[in-house]
Amino acid sequence: MGGNHSHRPPVFDENEEVNFDHFQILRAIGKGSFGKVCIVQKRDTKKMYAMKYMNKQQCIERGEVHNVFRELQIMQGLEHPFLVNLWYSFQDEEDMFMVVDLLLGGDLRYHLQQSVHFSEGAVKLYICELALALEYLQNYRIIHRDIKPDNILLDEHGHVHITDFNIATVIKGAEKASSMAGTKPYMAPEVFQVYLDGGPGYSYPVDWWSLGVTAYELLRGWRPFDIHSATPIDEILHMLKVERVHYSSTWCKGMVALLKKLLTKDPESRLSSLRDLQNSPYLADVNWDAVLEKALMPGFVPNKGRLNCDPTFELEEMILESRPLHKKKKRLAKQRSKDSAKDNCPLNGHLQQCLETVRKEFIIFNREKLRRQQGQGGQLVDTDGCMGSQAPGKLQDGWNNHILAHARPRSCSS
């Protein structure tokens, strides 16, 4: 999929906005409901990244623009060792792009499907690393709402990184979230309760419940409750109310006690903060500074000799994709030539208006440039600072329900 190779790196004006031409496309590695992902190399620095690209017209038609903008707004204000961090965002006529940390270790779902056996020691470190990330998000008033093996990527050494903020929400003070969002098997009881009877809403403890479900699944190979995307909500609530979680007799008592605290059905009693976790007897011996510095060796290290993802992504991009990324430059040049020869726009008026709104409101971001301007590589903003065009507190809960098949169409603008 790559373009022409040059021995001499091109020189870009450091004040120039980063765009598609600044990257060499290497290969496709994934796709999801919100776009596709490929490995890229920045032509001037030779640094490698993952680039997520989302077709504007498809996002408009599916009502996903607001979620893309939400993810951008959240990610540009964050930087943490156990998150997948955003480096650049830009757009062209067709697509919106997000360039993030490249993590070649694959996601935990992939490794579960490869029948990897995760030891208690490996899962214990995952819990600690993910807890530090969740505490960091909580300090920024962010509920991720979709913690699961699919959204936890490994770096080459085996450390975990949380990705996918497109259904995350930001809450103010003591307020609670109230929309149905997440992936059913990992969603906490209080989220379903809100949907069924209004309930009091939910807060940060939902992510800690999801952490408990994920840790259990990594250890056992299946989840604590037999919940699937098609399971009715009233049935799920009944299951959560009457069924007991079965813990393996081979697990140590400390791990079982910790999982029980994470999988406590009452959010008020659930372990749901870093301090709660640090007070657990099972984790009394943990050197938390060493965890944060990634100084502890993970119990599972991904295979460095292979790409830890499904190889069919590459084939689909090469063979099935009608507008492959590696042919974008020629395609856009051809389209611009056509457009200049015609006065009339081939798209309908409403879609054209939506595309124009997206073009105007899209958030351009460059972490590298921001660091140069600040003269340091530290934290980008404080919790009350602005993230791009909006402070995090201005983002509202809602809009996010990718588990409902018949979501109503939404406006093209946010």
C-alpha positions, 0 to 999 in steps of 0.5 A: 500500500505504500507510496514511493520511497525516498532516501532523503526525507522531505522538508515541511514548513513547521508552520504548515498544517499537517495533512495527508501528504505528510504521511506514507501509507504502509498497510491497513490494520483494522476497521470498525463502526467509525472508520478504518485504521492503517499504519503510516510513517510521517515523511519528515520525522520517519516516526510511525503512527496509526491513522484512523480515517472516516469518510465524511459522507458515510458519517453524515448518513449514519449520524456519527459526526457528533461522535467523531467530534466528541472523540476529537475534543476529548482526545486532544486534551489528554496524554497518558502512558496508558491511553492511545494518544492523539497526535494530529487531526486533519481533513480533506474533501473525503475523509476526517483523519486522526493520527494516534500512537501506533501500538503493534501488540494487537488488542486483547480481543485478538489475543483471546481469540488466539486462545492466549492464556493470561496468567493472574500476574499478567491480569494483575498488572493490567488491572493496575495499569488500567486503573491509573488510566481510569483515575486520570480520565476521572480527574478530567470528568470523563467516563469512557463507557466502553472498556472491553478487550477490543478497546485495550491495545498492547504495545510491543512490550505488553503494556495496555492502552485504552482506545476508542473514545467515541462514546465517552462522555464528560460530566460536571461535578456531581451530575450523572450520565443518563443515556444508554451507551456501551457494549451490553456484556460489559455494561454495569447494572445501573446503565440498564436500569436508567434505560428501563425505568429512568433510574438515578443515572450513573457515573464513573463506577460503570468503567470499573464494572467493565474493568472487572468483566474484562479482567474476569474474561481474560482469566477465564476465557469467558465473561461472568454473565452470559450476556450478548448484544441481542439479549433483552434488557429486562432479561439482563437485569434479571440475570444480574439480579439473581445469578451469582458469579462463579470464580475459579477455585484455582485463582488466588483468594486475593484476585477473587476478592478484588474481582468481587469488589469490581463486580459489586452490583451496587455502584455505591459499594463497588470498588471505583477509584484508584485509592479503593484499588490501592487499599486492596490487600491483594495489591499491597505489594504493588510499586505504583510509581514503577507501574506508571513508568512501565518499569514492571515486566508484563506477564504476556509479551506479544509476538514481535515477529508478526502483525497482531491483527486480522490479515484480511483488513489488508486484502479488503483495502486492496481488493474490495475498497472502492476508494482505496487510501493509497489512490486518494491523491490521484482520485482527488486531483481527478475530482477537483478537475471535474468539479472545476469544469462543472458549475453544478454540484453532483451532491444533493443540497442537504448533503452538500450543506452538511459536508460544508458544516463538517469542513468548517467545524472540524477540529484541527490538532497538532500535538507536536506543534503545540509542544513546540509552542509551549516549549515543553512535553508536559501536560497540555491543559489543566482540567479547567482549561480549554480543549480546542474550541470547547472545554470538556465540561461543555460536551453533553451526555447523550447522542451515543447509543451504538448498541441500538440498531434503530438509532434515529437519524441525527443532524450533520452538525454537532 
